[in-house]
Amino acid sequence: MHAVSQTKATVRPAVVLGAGAAGMMCAAQAGEGALLVDHMPVPGEKIRISGGGRCNFTNMHTGPENFLSDNPHFAKSALSRYTQWDFLDLVAKHGIAWHEKTLGQLFCDDSARQIIDMLKAEMDSAGADLWLSTTVGDITHADGHFTIDLTREGRTVQVRTPALVVATGGKSIPKIGASGLGYSIAKQFGLKMVATRPALVPLTFGDSFAQLAGVAVDARLTANGTSFDEALLFTHRGLSGPAVLQASSYWREGDDIAVTLRPGTDLVAILRTERARAGRRDIATVLGEAIPKRLAEYVTTSSKVTGRLADQSDADLAVLNGQMTDWRLRPTGTEGYRKAEVTAGGVDTASLDSKTMQAKTVPGLHFIGEVVDVTGWLGGYNFQWAWSSGWAAGTAI
Ligand code: FDA
């Protein structure tokens, strides 16, 4: 415990908790005298590790349909007022070179650190301050002001502000800073929560697919009516790869997911043609020319459709087709927050104003970024939500 300094509380026009993507964007907009606080010794750790070190900082196709939330309309306002093109203008202003990898996903050519440096430079030129290695203690609210106990270098000070912004992110990867602080603050001020769960996360299946570990194939994954066509990867513990991470956000415990292997390719038509041409060939060998060999062995064996092509009836091929186009799988769970890229759920959007991200019942209290119940798809959408919601709150203060 540290004694609270006897000096009078300093007053700041805004205090932002969490120097991640949303918090840095917000502080840069809030401007002169705004104070950004983080308990880590450096800001923007998730930006640094994102996109394999190159940060997939936005997506050209960003729209509200790329987000999950109890209220799918909530994100529209912020996303339309600070768009992916606005962020690209900022990136261009700072001379950061970028490229599109696939599906509208934009990455730095060089390093994710350029995005952190860019946000720091924006904060500096706006006159916002950054306190790192700072512990957030009690927060009280009276007479339209929040008073926050902040401890750094062994000393606790009180900071008063009319505008408190919570940008402390989700639960994934605690070792680089994740904590439940934002959720506790929401509860302290009586805001509703949507139950949190790991999202963009590998799905587990016990050891069902251990023999396929390392196999990758293009697939369509469908969970709760939403489908994604991307790569599917078999692992020792289950399924991963972009298609699975995307579907995981829609998956709920006890649900099946449906898998189509090589969507857009009629695998059974290939088998039928080959049956007419070279019926003595083994079905798994022929299928193994269109999908990975180990997977071809697995699906033929598990469908009990094995042996020479000539011995397979149309009914046998229909059984195999069922497994390849509508393969129903029931995950046992997910890899959890340890591996999740984001946390779905969070502060209920019904408690917030969509234009300013301000709590409807607590004037001056704002929530932005991942702590809010808005979760993007894989592909740069989560950072765009951080920029858009951070900008919305920062410009409203
Ligand atoms: P963020 O997590 O960035 O920041 C929260 C900040 O609050 C942190 O600095 C933390 O230290 C601080 N904090 C937490 N508790 C605190 C406390 N008690 N006291 C003080 N400070 C506290 N998205 C994307 O669009 N493109 C991508 O390429 C990737 N890649 C990616 C890779 C990996 C491995 C992960 C885990 C995640 C991604 N993401 C991503 C998701 C993206 O990183 C995420 O959605 C945003 O960082 C969320 O931004 P926020 O600012 O809301 O939280």
Boltz pocket constraint, residues with backbone or C-beta under 6 A from the ligand:
constraints:
  - pocket:
      binder: B
      contacts: [[A, 17], [A, 18], [A, 19], [A, 20], [A, 21], [A, 22], [A, 23], [A, 37], [A, 38], [A, 39], [A, 40], [A, 42], [A, 43], [A, 44], [A, 45], [A, 46], [A, 47], [A, 49], [A, 50], [A, 51], [A, 52], [A, 55], [A, 56], [A, 57], [A, 58], [A, 134], [A, 135], [A, 136], [A, 167], [A, 168], [A, 169], [A, 170], [A, 172], [A, 173], [A, 176], [A, 177], [A, 178], [A, 179], [A, 180], [A, 181], [A, 340], [A, 341], [A, 342], [A, 368], [A, 369], [A, 370], [A, 371], [A, 377], [A, 379], [A, 380], [A, 381], [A, 382], [A, 383], [A, 384], [A, 386]]
      max_distance: 6.0
